[in-house]
Amino acid sequence: MKIIALLIFLFLGFGAVCKKTLTENKEIAFQHELNQYKSYPNLLPVVEVVAPKS
């Protein structure tokens, strides 16, 4: 019974470590993408006006 409990805790711990690693990798990729845009100093979003003329 102790071995089964140990295996369950081992798998849960491994799953938690994998989940944390994936979350950190997503954050690193997002920061890397933001850092690429720093070379464009005046990068503004494009706004399209869709209101009818009066």
Residue pairs with C-beta under 8 A, 6 or more apart in sequence:
37 43
